[in-house]
Amino acid sequence: MKKVFVILMLSSFFFFAACGGDGTTKVINEQISDDSTAETDDSDADTSSDDPENQNDEEEISDSSDSDDDSASETDTTSDDTDSADSADDGDTVDPDVTDTGENVGETRVQDCSDLPANAVYNTVSSIVQSWDGEKWIPSSKTEFNMEGSETECRFKCDVNYGWNGSKCDADTKNVYCDEKPANSEWNDGGLGGTFTQTWNGTSWIPASHAAVYSKTPAECGFVCALGYLWDGSQCETAPTQTVECTGLPPVGAEWNTASSITQSWDGEKWVPESTTGVYNETASSTECRFKCKEHYTWNNSQCIADTKTAPCMNLPTNGQWNTAISITQTWSGTEWQPSTDGVYNKTPSETECRFVCKPNYKWVSSTSKCDPETNIADCTGKPANTVWNGTGKFEQTWNGEVWYPETYEPTYNKTAGTCTYICDTGYSWNGTSCAVASTRTAACQTPLPENTEWNTVDTITQTYDGSDWYPSTISTYNPEPSESECRYKCASGYNWNGSSCGTTQTQTQIVPCTGLPTNAEWNTTDTITQTWDDYLGTWVPSSTGSFNENPSGEQCRFKCKENYGWYNSECVPTIECSVSSDKPCRDSSSGLTWSAKSSGSWSAAISYCSSYTGSGLSGWHLPTIDELRTLILECEGTMSGGNCGVTDSCLSSDCINSACSGCSEDLSGGHSKFGDTDRMWSSSYLQDDLSLMGIYNVYTVDFSYGDVSQGYTANIYDLSPIYRYFRCVK
C-alpha cells in the first residue's frame, strides 16, 4: 500500500511538471535501483506507454498482490490528491520540503528559497541544493534571517536602510538638525538638541527637512524664547524683568549657589523662572535660586548635616595615658571640629572625648598641667645602737618610673632634727663615732634668782654629757610646775607672776597676744586682749588661749574656722564634699570622715605616711580601718557600710568572710567609689596568722572596681619584697 501511495505521489509531481508550473522541482539525478528494474522485467504489463515514469508506475501497481486492494488504494490516493488540491486552493500553506517526496535517501534537487519578507534580500543565494532524508528535503527552503552569508542555506538580510526588529525589516531612522531657530531662543524639544527624526521610505529619507516651530510644550523642532525674551508672534523680543530675593535657604549648613536674588522675566503669562524657593543643586547658577551645603556639611536629601570624621587624640602629657579612647569621632560645629582632640585630664573614662589620666604612681598637678611623680613615705633604717630618731624617722621617696627612689636613706647623727637623723638615747653620749654610756655630774643651778622668787624644787641638778654639751642647762627659768631634774623657780609667797616678773598682789592689767589659733582658723575679732590679774584665781583673766566661738568679741580670744572649713572634733576640717574630682582633703558628710588625696606605697609605708600626714594643716590622720574604708563603697549593697559582708572592725577572722564580701559586677568607670577609684586599696585591718611573725600581714583591702572586700598579703611570700597598693588617709 505504501509503495502505491509513493507511486501516485510521484505521478502527481510529474503531471504538474509537464504542465510547466512556476517554482516546480526538477529532478537532476534520477536513479532506479537494481531491485526496481528487476520488478519491471518480471511484470506482465504492456509497455506501450511513451512515458517511462508512468510505465514504472503501472509496473509497481501490477506488482501488487491484491488487485482489489490496489484499486482501492489508487482510488484513495486520487481522493487525497484532490483534497490536497482543494486545500491549496483554499490558501493553506504547503511545505514543499514535506509534500514533495523523493524516492531514495540521499536523492538531491535544486529548490527555490521561499518566504522572503518585505524589504529583505537573499543572503547569499535564492535557491539551494536539497537532499531527501527519507521524510523531508533538507536543508529547509524556508528563508530565515541571518546576517552571515551562506550558499547552502536559505538566508536573508534586511535591504539597505532597513533593520531587523526580531520579526520583520523596519525602515531605518536617523536624527538630523532642524532648520535654524530664531535669535534669542532655545530648543524646547524634550532634550533632542534641535534635531528631528527622518525615516527611509524605500527611495529617500522623509521628511526631507523640518522647520523650527515656537511651542511652549516640548515638541519636535520646538523652541521657546530664552530667559529675558518674549515671543511676539514672529520673533523673541526683550521681555520685562524684575529682581526678587530667593527664599527657603535651610537654616543650618547651607549657602546660596550662586545668587541670593534672581531676575524674573515675563513670558506673556507669568514671571519665569516661577519659583524663588531655593533648591539643592551643586551646579552654580545666577539665574535660579539654588543652594549648596557649606564646607564640612553633606546633603542627605532633606537637609545639610554636619560632617563627621575620626581623629586621633593629641597632646598626651609625659607620664599620662589615655582614658579610654585614643581616637574620637568629631562633628563639624560650623566653625570647628568638636570635641577637641587635645587631651584633657579627667578621671572619668570616656569613649567620645580625648581624656587622659596619669600613669600609676603619678599625680596630676593642675597648676603646672603635668603628671608629676607620686611620693611615698618610707621608714628610715640602720641607725646605730643606743640612739633614737631625731625627727620622724622617715624619708620621702619619689617614683622614677620603675622604683621608689631613693630606695634607702643613710641615717646620720645630728642634734638638729632632719631626715633620718638620730641622737643618742638617754644615758648615752656621742663620742664622734657612736653613742657610748654618758658621763654625769651634779651641778648647781645658776644664781642669783630674780627678785621675789624661790627655787621650785631643787637648786642642784644632775647633768649628762652628750658629747659636746652638758644637759639640761643650769640656767633657771620661771615655771610654776615643780621639777627635780631642771632648774626652775616660782614667785615667793605674796607675789604673783605678771608675765615677766613676780610683783605685788595689787590690781594689774596687761595687753597680751591671743594664742592657740588652730590650723585653718582665724581670730574673731581681735588677736590681742587686755588681761587683769585675779588674786583669787591667781591668774590673768580672761585667758589668752583662743577658743572656738562664731560670735565676734573684742575682749576675749575667740576664733572661727576659715571659709570652706568647719569645726569638728576640736579642729577646723574641710567642708568641701568628697567627689570624683577631689584632689585634696575633703569631708564625707554621710560618715563625718575627712579623707586625703590618693597615694600609693607598701602597707607599712602607708601606715607611717598617714600617721605623720598633715594635709590641710591637720594632724591625727591614720590609715583607714576596714569599716572606715567601706564607707566609700557605692552601688554594691553587700559591701557598702552596713551591708551583709561580715568583715568589720569587730570581726576580722577568716570566718567573717561570706559571699556578700565578693562584691558586684565590674565597673571600670568608678561607679563603686565616692572618689571614682577603681584601684585595690589598703586598710589598717588585718588577720593574725603565722606569717605575721615574718613581718607579712594578711590585710583586708577593698577593690573598688568590683566593690569587693578581700585579703591580700603585704609582701611577696617568696622573696619578702613589699607589695604596693593605693591608699587614702582618714581622720
Residue pairs with C-beta under 8 A, 6 or more apart in sequence:
1 69
1 73
3 60
4 60
4 61
4 64
4 70
4 73
4 74
4 77
5 73
5 77
6 101
6 103
7 56
7 57
7 60
7 61
8 57
8 74
8 77
8 78
8 81
9 77
9 101
10 53
10 57
10 101
10 103
11 53
11 54
11 57
12 81
13 25
13 100
13 101
14 51
14 53
16 24
17 24
17 25
17 26
23 112
25 96
25 100
25 109
25 110
25 111
26 109
26 110
27 107
27 109
28 108
28 109
28 110
29 107
29 108
31 103
31 104
31 107
32 56
33 104
36 56
39 59
39 60
39 63
40 55
40 56
40 59
43 59
43 62
43 63
44 62
45 58
45 59
45 62
47 55
49 55
49 58
61 70
61 74
64 70
64 73
84 94
84 99
87 94
88 94
95 142
96 111
96 114
96 137
96 141
97 111
97 130
97 136
97 137
97 138
97 140
97 141
97 142
98 135
98 136
98 137
100 137
101 132
102 109
102 132
102 137
103 132
104 132
105 132
105 133
105 134
106 131
106 132
107 131
107 132
108 129
108 130
108 131
108 132
109 129
109 130
109 132
109 137
110 127
110 128
110 129
110 130
111 127
111 128
111 129
111 130
111 137
111 141
112 126
112 127
112 141
113 122
113 125
113 126
113 127
113 128
113 141
113 142
113 143
113 154
113 156
114 141
114 142
114 143
114 154
115 142
115 143
116 122
116 143
116 156
117 143
117 145
117 156
117 168
117 169
118 168
118 169
119 158
119 159
119 162
119 168
119 169
119 170
119 171
119 202
120 145
120 156
120 157
120 158
120 159
120 162
120 169
121 156
121 157
121 158
121 159
122 143
122 154
122 155
122 156
123 146
123 147
123 148
123 149
123 150
123 155
123 156
123 157
124 149
124 150
124 151
124 155
125 150
125 151
125 154
128 139
128 141
128 151
128 152
128 153
128 154
129 152
130 137
130 138
130 139
130 141
131 137
131 138
139 152
139 153
139 154
140 154
141 154
142 154
143 154
143 155
143 156
144 153
144 154
144 155
144 156
145 155
145 156
145 157
145 158
145 164
146 153
146 155
146 156
146 157
147 157
148 155
149 155
157 164
158 164
158 169
159 169
161 171
161 172
161 200
162 169
162 170
162 171
162 172
162 200
163 169
163 170
163 172
164 170
171 199
171 200
171 201
171 202
172 199
172 200
173 197
173 198
173 199
173 200
174 197
174 198
174 205
175 192
175 195
175 196
175 197
175 198
176 195
176 196
176 198
176 205
177 194
177 195
178 189
178 194
178 195
178 196
178 210
178 211
178 212
178 220
178 221
179 209
179 210
179 211
179 212
179 221
180 212
181 187
181 194
181 212
181 223
182 212
182 223
182 235
182 236
183 235
183 236
184 225
184 226
184 228
184 229
184 235
184 236
184 237
185 214
185 223
185 224
185 225
185 226
185 229
185 236
186 223
186 224
186 225
186 226
187 193
187 194
187 222
187 223
188 215
188 216
188 217
188 218
188 219
188 222
188 223
188 224
189 195
189 218
189 219
189 220
189 221
189 222
189 223
190 218
190 219
192 220
194 212
194 221
196 207
196 210
196 220
196 221
197 220
198 205
198 206
198 207
198 208
199 205
199 206
210 220
210 221
211 221
212 221
212 222
212 223
213 219
213 221
213 222
213 223
214 222
214 223
214 224
214 231
215 222
215 223
215 224
216 224
224 231
225 231
225 236
225 239
225 267
226 236
227 265
227 272
227 273
227 287
228 238
228 239
228 241
228 263
228 265
229 236
229 237
229 238
229 239
229 265
230 236
230 237
230 238
230 239
230 240
230 265
230 266
230 267
230 268
231 268
239 265
239 266
239 267
240 265
240 266
241 263
241 264
241 265
241 266
242 263
242 264
242 271
243 261
243 262
243 263
243 264
244 261
244 262
244 264
244 276
245 260
245 261
245 276
246 256
246 259
246 260
246 261
246 262
246 276
246 277
246 278
246 289
247 276
247 277
247 278
247 289
248 277
248 278
248 289
249 255
249 256
249 260
249 278
249 291
250 291
250 303
250 304
252 297
252 303
252 304
252 306
252 334
253 293
253 294
253 297
253 303
253 304
253 305
253 306
253 334
254 280
254 291
254 292
254 293
254 294
254 297
254 304
255 291
255 292
255 293
255 294
256 278
256 289
256 290
256 291
257 281
257 282
257 283
257 284
257 285
257 290
257 291
257 292
258 284
258 285
258 286
258 290
259 285
259 286
259 287
259 288
259 289
259 290
262 273
262 276
262 286
262 287
262 288
262 289
263 287
264 271
264 272
264 273
264 276
265 271
265 272
266 272
273 287
273 288
273 289
275 289
276 289
277 289
278 289
278 290
278 291
279 288
279 289
279 290
279 291
280 290
280 291
280 292
280 293
280 299
281 288
281 290
281 291
281 292
282 292
283 290
284 290
292 299
293 299
293 304
294 304
296 306
296 307
296 332
297 304
297 305
297 306
297 307
297 332
298 304
298 305
298 307
306 331
306 332
306 333
306 334
307 331
307 332
308 329
308 330
308 331
308 332
309 329
309 330
309 337
310 327
310 328
310 329
310 330
311 327
311 328
311 330
311 337
311 341
312 326
312 327
312 341
313 322
313 325
313 326
313 327
313 328
313 341
313 343
313 354
313 356
314 341
314 342
314 343
314 354
315 342
315 343
316 322
316 343
316 356
317 343
317 356
317 369
317 370
317 371
318 370
318 371
319 358
319 359
319 362
319 370
319 371
319 372
319 373
319 401
320 343
320 345
320 356
320 357
320 358
320 359
320 362
320 371
321 356
321 357
321 358
321 359
322 343
322 354
322 355
322 356
323 346
323 347
323 348
323 349
323 350
323 355
323 356
323 357
324 349
324 350
324 351
324 355
325 350
325 351
325 352
325 353
325 354
325 355
328 339
328 341
328 351
328 352
328 353
328 354
329 352
330 337
330 338
330 339
330 341
331 337
331 338
332 338
339 352
339 353
339 354
340 354
341 354
342 354
343 354
343 355
343 356
344 353
344 354
344 355
344 356
345 355
345 356
345 357
345 358
345 364
345 366
345 369
346 353
346 355
346 356
346 357
347 357
347 580
347 581
347 670
347 676
348 355
348 580
348 669
348 670
348 676
349 355
349 668
349 669
349 670
357 364
358 364
358 371
359 371
360 600
361 373
361 374
361 399
361 600
361 724
362 371
362 372
362 373
362 374
362 399
363 371
363 372
363 373
363 374
363 583
363 597
363 598
364 370
364 371
364 372
364 583
365 371
365 372
366 583
373 398
373 399
373 400
373 401
374 398
374 399
374 599
374 600
375 396
375 397
375 398
375 399
375 599
376 396
376 397
376 398
376 399
376 404
376 599
376 600
376 601
376 602
376 605
376 609
377 394
377 395
377 396
377 397
377 601
377 605
377 608
377 609
377 612
378 394
378 395
378 396
378 397
378 404
378 409
378 601
378 602
378 605
378 608
379 393
379 394
379 604
379 605
379 608
380 389
380 393
380 394
380 395
380 409
380 411
380 419
380 420
381 408
381 411
382 408
382 410
382 411
383 389
383 411
383 420
383 422
384 411
384 422
384 434
384 435
385 434
385 435
386 424
386 425
386 428
386 434
386 435
386 436
387 413
387 422
387 423
387 424
387 425
387 428
387 435
388 422
388 423
388 424
388 425
389 420
389 421
389 422
390 414
390 415
390 416
390 417
390 418
390 421
390 422
390 423
391 417
391 418
391 419
391 420
391 421
392 612
393 420
394 420
394 608
394 609
394 612
395 406
395 409
395 419
395 420
396 419
397 404
397 405
397 406
397 407
398 404
398 405
399 405
404 601
409 419
409 420
410 420
411 420
411 421
411 422
412 418
412 420
412 421
412 422
413 421
413 422
413 423
413 430
414 421
414 422
414 423
415 423
415 466
415 468
423 430
423 466
424 430
424 435
424 438
424 466
424 467
425 435
426 464
427 437
427 438
427 464
428 435
428 436
428 437
428 438
429 435
429 436
429 437
429 438
429 439
429 464
429 465
429 466
429 467
430 466
430 467
430 468
431 467
432 467
438 464
438 465
438 466
439 464
439 465
440 462
440 463
440 464
440 465
441 462
441 463
441 465
441 470
442 460
442 461
442 462
442 463
443 460
443 461
443 462
443 463
443 470
443 474
444 459
444 460
444 474
445 455
445 458
445 459
445 460
445 461
445 474
445 475
445 476
445 487
446 474
446 475
446 476
446 487
447 459
449 455
449 476
449 489
450 478
450 489
450 501
450 502
451 501
451 502
452 491
452 492
452 495
452 501
452 502
452 503
453 478
453 489
453 490
453 491
453 492
453 495
453 502
454 489
454 490
454 491
454 492
455 476
455 488
455 489
456 479
456 480
456 481
456 482
456 483
456 488
456 489
456 490
457 482
457 483
457 484
457 488
458 483
458 484
458 487
459 487
461 472
461 474
461 484
461 485
461 486
461 487
462 485
463 470
463 471
463 472
463 474
464 470
464 471
472 485
472 486
472 487
473 487
474 487
475 487
476 487
476 488
476 489
477 486
477 487
477 488
477 489
478 488
478 489
478 490
478 497
479 486
479 488
479 489
479 490
480 490
480 497
481 488
482 488
490 497
491 497
491 502
492 502
494 504
494 505
495 502
495 503
495 504
495 505
496 502
496 503
496 504
496 505
496 533
496 535
496 538
498 508
498 510
498 533
499 510
499 512
499 540
505 533
505 535
507 532
507 533
508 532
508 533
509 530
509 531
509 532
509 533
510 530
510 531
510 533
510 540
511 528
511 529
511 530
511 531
512 528
512 529
512 531
512 540
512 544
513 527
513 528
513 544
514 523
514 526
514 527
514 528
514 529
514 544
514 545
514 546
514 557
514 559
515 544
515 545
515 546
515 557
516 545
516 546
516 557
517 523
517 527
517 546
517 559
518 546
518 548
518 559
518 570
518 571
518 572
519 571
519 572
519 616
519 617
519 618
520 561
520 562
520 565
520 571
520 572
520 573
520 574
520 616
520 617
520 618
521 546
521 548
521 559
521 560
521 561
521 562
521 565
521 572
522 559
522 560
522 561
522 562
523 546
523 557
523 558
523 559
524 549
524 550
524 551
524 552
524 553
524 558
524 559
524 560
525 552
525 553
525 554
525 558
526 553
526 554
526 555
526 557
527 557
529 542
529 544
529 555
529 556
529 557
530 555
531 540
531 541
531 542
531 544
532 540
532 541
533 539
533 540
534 540
534 541
542 555
542 556
542 557
543 557
544 557
545 557
546 557
546 558
546 559
547 556
547 557
547 558
547 559
548 558
548 559
548 560
548 561
548 567
548 570
549 556
549 558
549 559
549 560
550 560
551 558
552 558
561 567
561 572
562 572
564 574
564 575
564 576
565 572
565 573
565 574
565 575
565 616
566 572
566 573
566 575
566 587
568 587
568 592
568 594
571 618
571 620
573 585
573 587
573 594
573 616
573 618
573 731
574 584
574 585
574 586
574 587
574 594
574 616
575 587
576 582
576 584
576 586
576 587
577 586
577 587
577 588
577 589
578 586
578 587
578 588
578 595
578 674
578 675
579 586
579 674
579 675
580 670
580 673
580 674
580 675
580 676
582 595
582 597
582 675
583 597
584 597
584 615
584 616
585 594
585 595
585 596
585 597
585 615
585 616
585 618
586 594
586 595
587 593
587 594
587 595
588 594
588 595
588 631
588 632
588 674
590 631
591 628
591 631
591 641
593 624
593 628
593 631
593 730
593 731
594 618
594 730
594 731
595 632
595 675
595 728
595 729
595 730
596 610
596 613
596 615
596 621
596 728
596 729
596 730
597 615
597 728
598 675
598 677
598 679
598 726
598 727
598 728
599 606
599 609
599 726
599 727
599 728
599 729
600 724
600 725
600 726
600 727
601 609
601 724
601 725
601 727
602 714
602 715
602 722
602 723
602 724
603 682
603 697
603 699
603 714
603 722
603 723
603 725
604 714
604 722
605 722
606 623
606 682
606 725
606 727
607 622
607 623
607 684
609 727
609 729
610 621
610 622
610 623
610 727
610 729
610 730
611 621
611 622
611 623
613 621
613 729
614 621
615 621
615 729
618 731
620 731
621 729
621 730
621 731
622 684
622 729
622 730
622 731
623 682
623 683
623 684
623 727
623 729
623 730
624 683
624 684
624 728
624 729
624 730
625 649
625 683
625 684
625 685
626 647
626 648
626 649
626 652
626 683
626 685
626 700
626 702
626 709
627 641
627 648
627 649
627 685
628 683
628 730
629 681
629 683
629 702
630 639
630 640
630 641
630 643
630 645
630 702
630 709
631 641
632 673
632 674
632 675
632 677
632 702
632 704
632 728
633 639
633 640
633 641
633 672
633 673
633 702
633 704
633 707
634 640
634 671
634 672
634 673
634 674
634 707
635 664
635 667
635 671
635 672
635 707
636 643
636 663
636 664
636 672
636 706
636 707
637 643
637 644
638 644
638 645
638 659
638 660
638 661
638 662
638 663
638 664
638 707
639 645
639 660
639 661
639 663
639 664
639 702
639 707
639 708
639 709
640 707
643 660
644 658
644 660
645 658
645 660
645 661
645 709
646 655
646 656
646 657
646 658
646 660
646 661
647 656
647 657
647 661
647 685
647 700
647 709
648 656
649 685
652 685
652 686
652 687
652 700
653 687
654 687
654 711
657 709
657 710
657 711
661 708
661 709
661 710
662 706
662 708
662 710
663 672
663 703
663 706
663 707
663 708
663 709
664 672
664 706
664 707
664 708
665 706
666 705
666 706
667 678
667 705
667 706
667 707
668 678
668 705
669 676
669 678
670 676
670 677
670 678
670 704
672 678
672 704
672 705
672 706
672 707
673 704
675 728
677 704
677 726
678 704
678 705
679 703
679 704
679 705
679 725
679 726
680 701
680 702
680 703
680 704
680 705
680 712
680 725
680 726
681 701
681 702
681 704
681 725
681 726
681 727
681 728
682 699
682 701
682 725
682 726
682 727
683 699
683 700
683 701
683 702
684 699
685 699
685 700
686 692
686 697
686 698
686 699
686 700
687 697
687 698
687 699
687 700
687 711
689 698
691 697
691 698
691 713
691 717
692 698
694 720
695 715
695 720
696 713
696 714
696 715
696 717
696 720
697 713
697 714
698 711
698 712
698 713
698 714
699 711
699 712
699 713
699 714
700 709
700 710
700 711
701 709
701 710
701 711
701 712
701 725
702 708
702 709
703 710
712 723
712 725
713 723
714 722
714 723
715 721
715 722
715 723
716 722
716 723
